[in-house]
Amino acid sequence: METTDALPIIHIDSDVEPDEFITRLHDLLTGGERYNIDTHSGNIPGPDTPFRSIIIRPSTNDVDVMLDPNRPYKLVAHVTALDDEDGVRVAFQATKWHVDPLTSDAYKAEAHNFFDPILSLYNLQYSADVELRFERASPS
């Protein structure tokens, strides 16, 4: 994947401890028909930082998302809580993006398209007010 600029870092400033947010999100989305959920935990090598994450994939039954040529193909969200940081990080991957090169604005738009409905459901379930927050990536 080629990009025209550095992709933003995406945060969720959760209403609870990051690990609890991951648990709530997992419980909220597991068992439904729209998403497939995988969980992972361990330590990041080097700084030996513990992490817990879930990977959210649209279900293959969601044909509209899978076949829309104006949307990324096989888009997944990685939602991670690190023990040494406040909040939760979100990153997105796709087998093929609908724009090439991928721009920061297109990445943000897809983040909102994918995750805003999930956060709306979360906010309703837990009487919360969490949303995505974008941070400019450091130039490399």
Residue frames as a rotation matrix with the C-alpha (Angstrom) as fourth column:
MET 1
0.581 0.814 0.000 0.00
0.814 -0.581 0.000 0.00
0.000 0.000 -1.000 0.00
GLU 2
-0.574 -0.704 0.420 1.34
0.706 -0.684 -0.182 3.38
0.415 0.192 0.889 -0.99
THR 3
0.407 0.689 -0.600 0.32
0.866 -0.499 0.014 6.50
-0.290 -0.525 -0.800 0.95
THR 4
0.334 -0.241 0.911 0.60
0.507 -0.769 -0.389 10.18
0.795 0.592 -0.135 0.10
ASP 5
-0.043 -0.337 0.941 1.13
-0.659 -0.698 -0.280 11.23
0.751 -0.632 -0.192 3.71
ALA 6
-0.940 -0.319 -0.121 1.59
-0.108 0.614 -0.782 9.72
0.324 -0.722 -0.612 7.14
LEU 7
-0.066 0.960 -0.272 -1.59
0.262 0.280 0.923 8.07
0.963 -0.010 -0.270 8.35
PRO 8
-0.026 0.094 0.995 -2.99
-0.770 -0.636 0.040 9.45
0.637 -0.766 0.089 11.60
ILE 9
-0.925 -0.155 -0.346 -2.83
0.137 0.715 -0.685 7.62
0.354 -0.681 -0.641 14.89
ILE 10
-0.057 0.984 0.170 -6.37
-0.317 -0.180 0.931 6.84
0.947 -0.001 0.322 16.07
HIS 11
-0.981 -0.195 -0.023 -7.30
-0.022 0.224 -0.974 6.86
0.195 -0.955 -0.224 19.75
ILE 12
0.189 0.982 -0.025 -10.45
0.213 -0.016 0.977 6.19
0.959 -0.190 -0.212 21.71
ASP 13
-0.766 -0.331 0.552 -10.49
-0.428 -0.378 -0.821 8.03
0.480 -0.865 0.148 25.02
SER 14
-0.322 0.668 -0.671 -12.49
0.366 0.741 0.563 5.36
0.873 -0.065 -0.483 26.81
ASP 15
0.255 0.578 0.775 -14.84
-0.567 -0.559 0.605 5.99
0.783 -0.594 0.185 29.69
VAL 16
0.955 -0.028 0.294 -13.29
-0.221 0.593 0.774 3.10
-0.196 -0.805 0.560 31.65
GLU 17
0.047 -0.980 0.193 -9.84
-0.444 0.152 0.883 1.56
-0.895 -0.127 -0.428 31.96
PRO 18
-0.198 -0.166 -0.966 -8.56
-0.978 -0.023 0.205 0.51
-0.057 0.986 -0.158 28.51
ASP 19
-0.976 -0.192 -0.108 -8.63
-0.197 0.980 0.036 -3.22
0.099 0.057 -0.994 29.36
GLU 20
-0.493 0.868 0.065 -12.25
0.271 0.224 -0.936 -2.93
-0.827 -0.444 -0.345 30.54
PHE 21
0.048 0.473 -0.880 -13.15
-0.733 -0.581 -0.353 -1.05
-0.678 0.662 0.318 27.34
ILE 22
-0.633 -0.350 -0.691 -11.74
-0.739 0.540 0.404 -3.92
0.231 0.766 -0.600 25.26
THR 23
-0.940 0.323 0.113 -13.78
0.236 0.852 -0.468 -6.41
-0.247 -0.413 -0.877 27.33
ARG 24
-0.168 0.929 -0.330 -16.97
-0.047 -0.342 -0.938 -4.37
-0.985 -0.142 0.102 26.90
LEU 25
-0.078 0.083 -0.993 -16.42
-0.940 -0.337 0.046 -3.97
-0.331 0.938 0.105 23.16
HIS 26
-0.897 -0.301 -0.323 -15.75
-0.387 0.888 0.247 -7.70
0.212 0.347 -0.914 22.79
ASP 27
-0.756 0.646 0.107 -18.88
0.367 0.553 -0.748 -8.61
-0.543 -0.526 -0.655 24.76
LEU 28
-0.073 0.745 -0.664 -21.00
-0.367 -0.639 -0.676 -6.12
-0.927 0.194 0.320 22.82
LEU 29
-0.012 -0.010 -1.000 -19.97
-0.990 -0.139 0.013 -7.39
-0.139 0.990 -0.008 19.38
THR 30
-0.933 -0.359 -0.001 -19.60
-0.357 0.930 0.086 -11.13
-0.030 0.081 -0.996 20.06
GLY 31
-0.623 0.702 0.346 -22.53
0.423 0.674 -0.606 -13.25
-0.658 -0.231 -0.717 19.03
GLY 32
0.217 0.685 -0.696 -23.96
-0.364 -0.604 -0.708 -10.79
-0.906 0.407 0.118 16.54
GLU 33
0.566 0.078 0.821 -24.18
0.610 0.630 -0.480 -11.44
-0.555 0.773 0.309 12.83
ARG 34
0.998 -0.066 -0.011 -22.40
-0.058 -0.758 -0.650 -8.31
0.035 0.649 -0.760 11.60
TYR 35
0.340 -0.933 0.113 -18.84
-0.888 -0.359 -0.287 -8.85
0.309 -0.003 -0.951 12.96
ASN 36
0.716 -0.331 -0.615 -16.34
0.402 0.915 -0.024 -11.61
0.571 -0.230 0.788 13.59
ILE 37
0.708 -0.412 0.574 -14.14
-0.666 -0.660 0.348 -10.98
0.236 -0.628 -0.742 16.63
ASP 38
0.428 -0.670 -0.606 -10.67
0.504 0.734 -0.455 -12.35
0.750 -0.111 0.652 17.43
THR 39
0.958 -0.143 0.250 -8.86
-0.286 -0.581 0.762 -11.64
0.036 -0.801 -0.597 20.71
HIS 40
0.330 -0.922 -0.204 -5.14
0.472 0.349 -0.810 -11.43
0.818 0.171 0.550 21.35
SER 41
0.938 -0.182 0.297 -2.95
-0.345 -0.595 0.726 -10.62
0.044 -0.783 -0.620 24.34
GLY 42
0.567 -0.811 -0.148 0.69
0.786 0.585 -0.200 -10.78
0.248 -0.003 0.969 25.20
ASN 43
0.426 -0.537 -0.728 3.76
0.285 -0.684 0.671 -8.57
-0.859 -0.493 -0.139 25.46
ILE 44
0.977 -0.211 -0.016 5.27
-0.105 -0.419 -0.902 -6.29
0.183 0.883 -0.432 22.85
PRO 45
0.474 -0.867 -0.154 8.94
0.879 0.477 0.022 -7.30
0.054 -0.146 0.988 22.46
GLY 46
-0.206 -0.640 0.741 11.58
0.428 -0.740 -0.520 -4.73
0.880 0.210 0.426 23.31
PRO 47
-0.497 0.041 0.867 9.89
-0.624 -0.711 -0.325 -2.61
0.603 -0.702 0.379 25.95
ASP 48
-0.840 0.217 -0.497 8.05
0.386 0.882 -0.268 -5.77
0.380 -0.417 -0.825 27.14
THR 49
-0.768 0.628 0.122 4.75
-0.626 -0.698 -0.348 -3.86
-0.134 -0.344 0.929 27.26
PRO 50
-0.691 0.599 0.404 1.65
0.453 0.795 -0.405 -5.96
-0.563 -0.097 -0.820 27.97
PHE 51
-0.759 0.525 -0.386 -1.22
-0.651 -0.632 0.421 -5.52
-0.023 0.571 0.821 25.52
ARG 52
-0.467 0.712 0.525 -4.71
0.413 0.700 -0.582 -6.80
-0.782 -0.054 -0.621 24.91
SER 53
-0.727 0.186 -0.661 -6.47
-0.593 -0.654 0.470 -6.41
-0.345 0.734 0.586 21.58
ILE 54
0.077 0.731 0.678 -9.43
0.290 0.634 -0.717 -7.45
-0.954 0.252 -0.163 19.52
ILE 55
-0.955 -0.247 -0.163 -9.62
-0.102 -0.240 0.965 -7.65
-0.277 0.939 0.204 15.76
ILE 56
-0.029 0.999 -0.032 -13.00
-0.061 -0.034 -0.998 -6.74
-0.998 -0.027 0.062 14.31
ARG 57
-0.977 -0.208 0.047 -13.87
0.015 0.154 0.988 -8.08
-0.213 0.966 -0.148 10.84
PRO 58
-0.167 0.949 -0.269 -17.13
-0.957 -0.222 -0.188 -7.51
-0.238 0.226 0.945 9.01
SER 59
-0.082 0.230 0.970 -18.91
-0.093 0.967 -0.237 -10.82
-0.992 -0.110 -0.058 8.67
THR 60
-0.958 -0.273 0.081 -18.86
0.034 0.174 0.984 -12.34
-0.283 0.946 -0.157 5.20
ASN 61
-0.237 0.950 0.202 -22.66
0.946 0.273 -0.174 -12.20
-0.221 0.150 -0.964 5.41
ASP 62
0.278 0.276 -0.920 -22.40
0.194 -0.954 -0.228 -8.40
-0.941 -0.115 -0.319 5.13
VAL 63
0.095 -0.232 0.968 -22.37
0.935 0.353 -0.007 -8.59
-0.340 0.906 0.250 1.33
ASP 64
0.906 0.301 0.297 -22.99
0.394 -0.856 -0.334 -4.86
0.154 0.420 -0.895 0.79
VAL 65
0.699 -0.708 -0.102 -19.70
-0.471 -0.562 0.679 -3.98
-0.538 -0.427 -0.727 2.50
MET 66
0.049 -0.748 0.662 -17.73
0.175 0.659 0.731 -6.80
-0.983 0.080 0.163 0.87
LEU 67
-0.026 -0.002 1.000 -18.78
0.944 0.330 0.025 -6.03
-0.330 0.944 -0.007 -2.72
ASP 68
0.890 0.369 -0.267 -18.91
0.293 -0.912 -0.286 -2.21
-0.350 0.176 -0.920 -2.76
PRO 69
0.333 -0.818 0.469 -16.14
0.876 0.085 -0.475 -1.00
0.349 0.569 0.745 -5.16
ASN 70
0.296 -0.181 0.938 -16.08
-0.082 -0.983 -0.164 2.36
0.952 -0.028 -0.306 -3.34
ARG 71
0.799 -0.036 0.600 -15.03
-0.601 -0.026 0.799 0.76
-0.013 -0.999 -0.043 -0.07
PRO 72
-0.304 -0.952 0.031 -11.85
-0.952 0.304 -0.025 -1.02
0.014 -0.037 -0.999 1.00
TYR 73
0.392 0.362 -0.846 -11.80
-0.443 0.880 0.171 -4.77
0.806 0.308 0.505 0.44
LYS 74
0.421 -0.130 -0.898 -11.64
0.603 0.780 0.170 -6.90
0.678 -0.613 0.406 3.60
LEU 75
-0.116 -0.374 0.920 -11.21
-0.410 -0.826 -0.387 -3.94
0.905 -0.422 -0.057 5.97
VAL 76
0.339 0.166 -0.926 -10.43
0.718 0.590 0.369 -4.95
0.607 -0.790 0.081 9.57
ALA 77
0.494 -0.152 0.856 -9.98
-0.496 -0.858 0.134 -2.92
0.714 -0.490 -0.499 12.74
HIS 78
-0.120 -0.589 -0.799 -7.29
0.651 0.561 -0.512 -3.67
0.750 -0.581 0.316 15.33
VAL 79
0.576 0.361 0.734 -8.33
-0.337 -0.713 0.615 -2.26
0.745 -0.601 -0.289 18.72
THR 80
0.039 -0.736 -0.676 -5.52
0.585 0.566 -0.582 -2.37
0.810 -0.372 0.452 21.28
ALA 81
0.920 0.104 0.377 -5.12
-0.257 -0.565 0.784 -1.44
0.295 -0.818 -0.493 24.94
LEU 82
0.019 -0.965 -0.263 -1.54
0.267 0.258 -0.928 -1.07
0.963 -0.052 0.263 26.11
ASP 83
0.469 0.179 -0.865 -0.77
0.855 0.154 0.495 -1.13
0.221 -0.972 -0.081 29.82
ASP 84
-0.393 -0.734 -0.554 1.56
0.834 -0.538 0.120 1.88
-0.387 -0.415 0.824 29.58
GLU 85
-0.935 0.083 0.344 -0.85
0.138 -0.810 0.569 4.27
0.326 0.580 0.747 27.82
ASP 86
-0.498 0.852 -0.161 -4.11
-0.135 -0.259 -0.957 6.04
-0.857 -0.454 0.244 28.55
GLY 87
0.198 0.700 -0.686 -6.89
-0.834 -0.248 -0.493 5.21
-0.515 0.670 0.534 26.14
VAL 88
0.267 0.054 0.962 -7.15
0.302 0.944 -0.137 2.72
-0.915 0.327 0.235 23.35
ARG 89
-0.502 -0.468 -0.727 -5.57
-0.579 -0.443 0.685 2.69
-0.643 0.765 -0.048 19.88
VAL 90
0.544 0.666 0.511 -7.30
0.104 0.550 -0.828 1.68
-0.833 0.504 0.230 16.68
ALA 91
-0.539 -0.652 -0.533 -5.61
-0.551 -0.206 0.809 0.80
-0.637 0.729 -0.249 13.39
PHE 92
0.607 0.792 0.065 -7.15
-0.386 0.365 -0.847 -0.36
-0.695 0.489 0.527 10.13
GLN 93
-0.692 -0.717 0.081 -5.93
-0.287 0.376 0.881 -2.76
-0.663 0.587 -0.466 7.47
ALA 94
0.568 0.811 -0.144 -7.46
-0.504 0.204 -0.839 -3.71
-0.651 0.549 0.524 4.14
THR 95
0.174 -0.459 0.871 -6.48
0.613 0.743 0.269 -6.22
-0.771 0.487 0.411 1.50
LYS 96
-0.544 -0.274 0.793 -7.06
0.802 -0.449 0.395 -3.48
0.248 0.851 0.464 -1.05
TRP 97
-0.440 0.365 -0.821 -7.97
0.311 -0.795 -0.520 0.15
-0.843 -0.484 0.236 -0.41
HIS 98
0.428 0.723 0.542 -10.45
0.798 -0.021 -0.602 1.85
-0.424 0.691 -0.586 -2.73
VAL 99
0.968 -0.237 -0.080 -8.05
-0.248 -0.872 -0.422 4.74
0.031 0.429 -0.903 -3.31
ASP 100
0.450 -0.885 0.122 -4.43
0.764 0.452 0.461 4.44
-0.462 -0.114 0.879 -4.32
PRO 101
-0.665 -0.637 -0.390 -2.38
0.252 0.301 -0.920 6.03
0.703 -0.710 -0.039 -3.00
LEU 102
0.245 0.724 -0.645 -4.16
0.879 0.115 0.464 6.01
0.410 -0.680 -0.608 0.36
THR 103
-0.300 -0.282 0.911 -4.54
-0.024 -0.953 -0.302 9.50
0.954 -0.112 0.279 1.85
SER 104
-0.986 -0.070 -0.153 -4.92
0.155 -0.035 -0.987 10.52
0.064 -0.997 0.046 5.45
ASP 105
-0.543 0.839 -0.027 -8.41
-0.814 -0.534 -0.227 11.90
-0.205 -0.101 0.974 4.70
ALA 106
0.039 0.539 -0.841 -9.53
-0.647 0.655 0.390 8.62
0.762 0.529 0.374 3.07
TYR 107
-0.612 -0.347 -0.711 -8.15
0.276 0.749 -0.603 6.65
0.741 -0.565 -0.363 6.04
LYS 108
-0.957 0.284 0.053 -10.04
-0.180 -0.442 -0.879 8.89
-0.226 -0.851 0.475 8.50
ALA 109
-0.254 0.915 -0.312 -13.25
-0.958 -0.193 0.211 8.60
0.133 0.353 0.926 6.47
GLU 110
-0.026 0.205 -0.978 -13.05
-0.240 0.949 0.205 4.80
0.970 0.240 0.025 6.49
ALA 111
-0.903 -0.288 -0.318 -12.30
0.244 0.263 -0.933 4.83
0.352 -0.921 -0.168 10.22
HIS 112
-0.711 0.698 0.088 -15.51
-0.609 -0.547 -0.574 6.77
-0.352 -0.462 0.814 10.79
ASN 113
-0.048 0.715 -0.698 -17.53
-0.876 0.306 0.374 4.59
0.480 0.629 0.611 8.36
PHE 114
-0.245 -0.150 -0.958 -16.36
0.058 0.984 -0.169 1.42
0.968 -0.097 -0.233 10.08
PHE 115
-0.716 -0.304 -0.628 -16.20
0.558 0.289 -0.777 2.44
0.418 -0.908 -0.037 13.73
ASP 116
-0.815 0.430 0.389 -18.84
-0.526 -0.830 -0.184 5.16
0.244 -0.354 0.903 14.33
PRO 117
0.193 0.936 -0.296 -21.73
-0.567 0.352 0.744 2.63
0.801 0.024 0.599 14.26
ILE 118
0.003 -0.277 -0.961 -19.83
0.565 0.793 -0.227 0.45
0.825 -0.542 0.159 16.75
LEU 119
-0.910 -0.392 -0.132 -19.21
0.335 -0.512 -0.791 3.39
0.242 -0.764 0.597 19.08
SER 120
-0.450 0.836 0.313 -22.85
-0.713 -0.547 0.438 4.49
0.538 -0.026 0.842 18.78
LEU 121
0.385 0.553 -0.739 -23.89
-0.047 0.811 0.583 1.03
0.922 -0.189 0.338 19.94
TYR 122
-0.360 -0.629 -0.690 -21.30
0.729 0.272 -0.628 1.14
0.582 -0.729 0.361 22.74
ASN 123
-0.933 -0.025 0.358 -22.40
-0.136 -0.899 -0.416 4.62
0.333 -0.437 0.836 23.87
LEU 124
-0.027 0.999 0.048 -26.04
-0.690 -0.053 0.722 3.53
0.723 -0.013 0.691 23.94
GLN 125
0.353 0.135 -0.926 -25.30
0.285 0.927 0.244 0.31
0.891 -0.350 0.289 25.84
TYR 126
-0.134 -0.569 -0.811 -23.03
0.949 0.161 -0.270 1.91
0.284 -0.806 0.519 28.46
SER 127
0.852 0.513 -0.108 -24.45
0.524 -0.827 0.205 5.47
0.016 -0.232 -0.973 28.61
ALA 128
-0.009 -0.956 -0.293 -21.05
0.675 -0.222 0.703 6.74
-0.737 -0.192 0.648 27.48
ASP 129
0.931 0.196 -0.309 -19.79
-0.072 -0.730 -0.680 9.42
-0.358 0.655 -0.666 25.11
VAL 130
-0.029 -0.983 0.179 -16.67
0.095 0.176 0.980 7.95
-0.995 0.045 0.089 23.51
GLU 131
0.952 0.266 -0.149 -15.53
-0.104 -0.177 -0.979 8.76
-0.287 0.947 -0.141 19.99
LEU 132
0.452 -0.820 0.350 -12.54
0.889 0.379 -0.258 8.43
0.078 0.428 0.900 17.70
ARG 133
0.805 -0.344 -0.484 -9.74
-0.183 -0.919 0.349 10.96
-0.564 -0.192 -0.803 18.13
PHE 134
0.768 -0.531 0.359 -7.08
0.579 0.335 -0.743 11.44
0.274 0.778 0.565 15.45
GLU 135
0.594 -0.699 -0.398 -3.51
-0.044 -0.522 0.852 12.43
-0.803 -0.489 -0.341 16.16
ARG 136
0.790 -0.381 -0.480 -1.13
-0.582 -0.223 -0.782 13.51
0.191 0.897 -0.398 13.47
ALA 137
0.842 -0.539 -0.010 1.55
0.533 0.831 0.161 10.90
-0.078 -0.141 0.987 12.96
SER 138
0.399 -0.804 -0.440 5.14
-0.176 -0.539 0.824 11.97
-0.900 -0.251 -0.357 13.49
PRO 139
0.753 -0.199 -0.628 7.01
-0.647 -0.044 -0.761 12.44
0.124 0.979 -0.162 10.24
SER 140
0.841 -0.441 0.314 9.36
0.281 0.851 0.443 9.54
-0.463 -0.284 0.840 9.60
